[in-house]
Amino acid sequence: MASTFKTLLFSTLYPSSIRPVHGVFVETRLRELLKSGRVESKVVAPVPWFPSTNPSFGSYAKMAATPRFEQRNGIEVFHPRYFLPPKIGQNIAPYVLAAGALPTIRKIIRDGFDFDLIDAHFYYPDGVAASIIAEKIGKPFICTARGSDINLYRQFKTPASFLRSTVAKAGANIGVCRDLAEQLIELGADREQVHSIRNGVDLQRFFPVDRSAARQALGIEHSGMLWISVGNLIELKGHHLLVDMLAERTDANLVILGAGPMRAELEARAKSLGVANRLQLVGQQPNDKLHLWFSAADVTFLASSREGWANVLLESMASGTPVVATAVNGTPEVVASADAGQLAKSRDVQGLMAALDQLLATYPDRAATRRYAEAFSWEETTQHQLAVFEKVCGEMG
């Protein structure tokens, strides 16, 4: 009989009833594991403490409004609080995160869920905090790198020191792409304990809809070329480059899905370039509606300066829409065929325009783009993750 495992998923990147799309890719991976019938799990997803739920405080108010406990899709999720002081928070974050979560974790064990290992996601500060907790309760832990937690925080002295210590202590170190796996090895992880386990794509949630029908459902009246860009409104995602591109392609409209601090800047940029009438900022959209937005578009752009494994690319392809993306980190592993889309040789308007022109010149059949995405199902990912659980728990006796 195959082994079964009790795991405690630990990460600040996990959805809640207040922030339903926050870290949804972590929840999706867990849900796929649970489908195997070989895993039982509870989730500890700490949130920073904040004193007020007044909506005027924006994202801080949402964190304050997060319930201490809830059930999502049949999974018990605990949201203990931790206090993160401003300015000095980055360097002490692992300690305060561990201190805030530890009482809840001890209670989970006392209440009868004596789990086999901690399954942490996002190395800094979450994975570092997991290593502290694991040592205190005598459990093994593994951690999955997802992008900025490695390729950003390793650039800072104190976080880099924490990261090197954590990868040495982990029972297994996982990267969602080969690039992140190699970075973990560069940080000192034993190559034998490093795994590249990519995310899959939910082929039931993301599927092609007739382009005209999708536009009609979303109230999009534009019948010409439509571009979609999905992600937080921050410089990292490169939405500003696409606004600049509108000035070059007068036949295109751009819809940006996401929320964040650059909204006013993007609106002002579009106005100054005379393209405001061809830009829509529609905010954050429900995950179960994203396939309509992808289906409505001719191209999905991802102009990021860094990425781990960009789920948005596979979600677009599964919806039948090819992509244009910057060739950073794990993205070349995702966009590896003309049926998937094109990679820009440089992260600027010229590079993105060249990739777009190449895509339009060899535009793939939507069915071929969907078939490409179908090769990225969750089954292989789940089996690999279960093999890691087996190895780590076996080594612990």
Solvent accessible surface area in square Angstrom, and as a share of the most:
residue,aa,sasa,rsa
1,M,233,1.04
2,A,60,0.47
3,S,44,0.28
4,T,82,0.48
5,F,10,0.04
6,K,67,0.28
7,T,1,0.01
8,L,0,0.00
9,L,1,0.01
10,F,1,0.00
11,S,0,0.00
12,T,28,0.16
13,L,33,0.16
14,Y,5,0.02
15,P,0,0.00
16,S,3,0.02
17,S,69,0.45
18,I,60,0.30
19,R,50,0.18
20,P,73,0.46
21,V,37,0.21
22,H,50,0.22
23,G,5,0.05
24,V,28,0.16
25,F,61,0.26
26,V,0,0.00
27,E,3,0.01
28,T,30,0.17
29,R,4,0.02
30,L,2,0.01
31,R,84,0.31
32,E,26,0.11
33,L,2,0.01
34,L,50,0.25
35,K,147,0.62
36,S,41,0.26
37,G,62,0.60
38,R,50,0.18
39,V,11,0.06
40,E,98,0.44
41,S,16,0.10
42,K,40,0.17
43,V,0,0.00
44,V,0,0.00
45,A,2,0.02
46,P,1,0.01
47,V,6,0.03
48,P,31,0.19
49,W,122,0.43
50,F,48,0.20
51,P,95,0.60
52,S,30,0.19
53,T,81,0.47
54,N,76,0.39
55,P,118,0.74
56,S,95,0.61
57,F,99,0.41
58,G,38,0.36
59,S,67,0.43
60,Y,124,0.47
61,A,4,0.03
62,K,102,0.43
63,M,23,0.10
64,A,20,0.15
65,A,42,0.33
66,T,4,0.02
67,P,41,0.26
68,R,148,0.54
69,F,93,0.39
70,E,21,0.10
71,Q,114,0.51
72,R,40,0.15
73,N,88,0.45
74,G,69,0.66
75,I,5,0.03
76,E,51,0.23
77,V,0,0.00
78,F,41,0.17
79,H,1,0.01
80,P,10,0.06
81,R,33,0.12
82,Y,18,0.07
83,F,117,0.49
84,L,68,0.34
85,P,27,0.17
86,P,108,0.68
87,K,207,0.88
88,I,110,0.56
89,G,5,0.04
90,Q,75,0.33
91,N,68,0.35
92,I,55,0.28
93,A,6,0.05
94,P,0,0.00
95,Y,119,0.45
96,V,34,0.20
97,L,0,0.00
98,A,4,0.03
99,A,68,0.52
100,G,20,0.19
101,A,0,0.00
102,L,21,0.11
103,P,85,0.54
104,T,31,0.18
105,I,1,0.00
106,R,97,0.36
107,K,108,0.46
108,I,7,0.04
109,I,45,0.23
110,R,169,0.62
111,D,102,0.53
112,G,56,0.54
113,F,18,0.07
114,D,80,0.42
115,F,1,0.00
116,D,57,0.30
117,L,0,0.00
118,I,1,0.01
119,D,2,0.01
120,A,0,0.00
121,H,2,0.01
122,F,38,0.16
123,Y,0,0.00
124,Y,3,0.01
125,P,26,0.16
126,D,0,0.00
127,G,0,0.00
128,V,5,0.03
129,A,0,0.00
130,A,0,0.00
131,S,7,0.05
132,I,36,0.18
133,I,0,0.00
134,A,6,0.04
135,E,131,0.59
136,K,120,0.51
137,I,30,0.15
138,G,62,0.60
139,K,39,0.17
140,P,20,0.13
141,F,8,0.03
142,I,0,0.00
143,C,0,0.00
144,T,0,0.00
145,A,0,0.00
146,R,22,0.08
147,G,3,0.03
148,S,29,0.19
149,D,0,0.00
150,I,0,0.00
151,N,17,0.09
152,L,45,0.22
153,Y,48,0.18
154,R,72,0.26
155,Q,132,0.59
156,F,85,0.36
157,K,184,0.78
158,T,49,0.29
159,P,2,0.01
160,A,6,0.05
161,S,57,0.37
162,F,38,0.16
163,L,0,0.00
164,R,123,0.45
165,S,49,0.32
166,T,2,0.01
167,V,1,0.01
168,A,75,0.58
169,K,117,0.49
170,A,3,0.02
171,G,17,0.17
172,A,2,0.01
173,N,0,0.00
174,I,0,0.00
175,G,0,0.00
176,V,1,0.01
177,C,0,0.00
178,R,153,0.56
179,D,47,0.24
180,L,0,0.00
181,A,9,0.07
182,E,77,0.34
183,Q,20,0.09
184,L,0,0.00
185,I,36,0.19
186,E,116,0.52
187,L,11,0.05
188,G,55,0.53
189,A,6,0.04
190,D,77,0.40
191,R,143,0.52
192,E,136,0.61
193,Q,47,0.21
194,V,20,0.11
195,H,34,0.15
196,S,43,0.27
197,I,2,0.01
198,R,45,0.16
199,N,2,0.01
200,G,7,0.07
201,V,6,0.04
202,D,40,0.21
203,L,31,0.16
204,Q,148,0.66
205,R,79,0.29
206,F,5,0.02
207,F,83,0.35
208,P,53,0.33
209,V,35,0.20
210,D,93,0.48
211,R,49,0.18
212,S,83,0.54
213,A,46,0.36
214,A,0,0.00
215,R,20,0.07
216,Q,151,0.67
217,A,71,0.55
218,L,42,0.21
219,G,58,0.56
220,I,19,0.10
221,E,170,0.76
222,H,51,0.23
223,S,110,0.71
224,G,32,0.31
225,M,29,0.13
226,L,1,0.01
227,W,0,0.00
228,I,0,0.00
229,S,1,0.01
230,V,26,0.15
231,G,15,0.14
232,N,77,0.40
233,L,0,0.00
234,I,53,0.27
235,E,90,0.40
236,L,33,0.16
237,K,35,0.15
238,G,0,0.00
239,H,3,0.01
240,H,21,0.09
241,L,20,0.10
242,L,0,0.00
243,V,0,0.00
244,D,30,0.16
245,M,0,0.00
246,L,0,0.00
247,A,45,0.35
248,E,109,0.49
249,R,51,0.19
250,T,107,0.62
251,D,71,0.37
252,A,0,0.00
253,N,29,0.15
254,L,1,0.00
255,V,1,0.00
256,I,0,0.00
257,L,3,0.01
258,G,6,0.06
259,A,52,0.40
260,G,33,0.32
261,P,116,0.73
262,M,22,0.10
263,R,95,0.35
264,A,73,0.57
265,E,92,0.41
266,L,0,0.00
267,E,77,0.35
268,A,62,0.48
269,R,76,0.28
270,A,1,0.01
271,K,157,0.66
272,S,95,0.61
273,L,75,0.38
274,G,58,0.56
275,V,3,0.02
276,A,52,0.40
277,N,130,0.67
278,R,37,0.14
279,L,23,0.11
280,Q,87,0.39
281,L,23,0.12
282,V,41,0.24
283,G,15,0.15
284,Q,104,0.46
285,Q,41,0.18
286,P,71,0.44
287,N,24,0.12
288,D,82,0.42
289,K,98,0.41
290,L,16,0.08
291,H,20,0.09
292,L,28,0.14
293,W,16,0.06
294,F,1,0.00
295,S,0,0.00
296,A,0,0.00
297,A,0,0.00
298,D,26,0.14
299,V,0,0.00
300,T,0,0.00
301,F,1,0.00
302,L,4,0.02
303,A,0,0.00
304,S,0,0.00
305,S,45,0.29
306,R,65,0.24
307,E,21,0.09
308,G,4,0.04
309,W,16,0.06
310,A,6,0.04
311,N,29,0.15
312,V,21,0.12
313,L,0,0.00
314,L,1,0.01
315,E,28,0.13
316,S,0,0.00
317,M,0,0.00
318,A,0,0.00
319,S,0,0.00
320,G,0,0.00
321,T,0,0.00
322,P,1,0.00
323,V,0,0.00
324,V,0,0.00
325,A,0,0.00
326,T,4,0.02
327,A,54,0.42
328,V,30,0.17
329,N,42,0.22
330,G,0,0.00
331,T,1,0.00
332,P,54,0.34
333,E,34,0.15
334,V,0,0.00
335,V,8,0.04
336,A,73,0.57
337,S,41,0.27
338,A,57,0.45
339,D,54,0.28
340,A,0,0.00
341,G,4,0.04
342,Q,33,0.15
343,L,55,0.28
344,A,3,0.03
345,K,207,0.88
346,S,47,0.30
347,R,74,0.27
348,D,58,0.30
349,V,37,0.21
350,Q,149,0.66
351,G,6,0.06
352,L,0,0.00
353,M,32,0.14
354,A,62,0.48
355,A,6,0.05
356,L,0,0.00
357,D,71,0.37
358,Q,87,0.39
359,L,1,0.00
360,L,58,0.29
361,A,82,0.63
362,T,70,0.41
363,Y,73,0.28
364,P,13,0.08
365,D,96,0.50
366,R,53,0.19
367,A,51,0.39
368,A,15,0.12
369,T,0,0.00
370,R,41,0.15
371,R,148,0.54
372,Y,38,0.15
373,A,0,0.00
374,E,74,0.33
375,A,76,0.59
376,F,24,0.10
377,S,39,0.25
378,W,18,0.06
379,E,129,0.58
380,E,117,0.52
381,T,4,0.02
382,T,11,0.07
383,Q,98,0.43
384,H,66,0.29
385,Q,1,0.00
386,L,2,0.01
387,A,57,0.45
388,V,3,0.01
389,F,0,0.00
390,E,76,0.34
391,K,88,0.37
392,V,4,0.03
393,C,27,0.16
394,G,55,0.53
395,E,102,0.46
396,M,121,0.54
397,G,104,1.00
